[in-house]
């Protein structure tokens, strides 16, 4: 059996993740999740405060700013967010791998 090279697997997995995040996220339910529903039912939904980083986020509220259509804004946020997390994870993996090689003297 022939093995799939890591770079091909990574590219296919990234394409699938970006495709799903872009195409499916606009259809996510707008109804509150279980924790939010309990907060509404118990009357303390307004008592909490978000972290300042949430308000200053470039994609606050899971919608890309400046896009008028809410579905397109959500899809764009999914696209950018997925690529951003992939880039962050790749950078961390690269840094760790580089440090391990330096310690091994390679």
C-alpha angles and dihedrals in degrees: 000000000000119000123227112239114247094241092054092048091048092049092049093046091049091048090051093047093047091046093051094044091050100041104033104035094073088062096053115126117269091204117106119266122239097274093046091047091055090049090052093046093047093045101239100105092111095045095078125080127208123236113265089242089064093057092045093048115126089227101036115175093017092278126113109241120244095026112115100199107077094210093051090045091053092046091049090050090051091049095049093040094052092049091046094052090046091051091048093049092046091050092051092047091048092049093049093046091049091050092049091052091049091052091048091051095239 
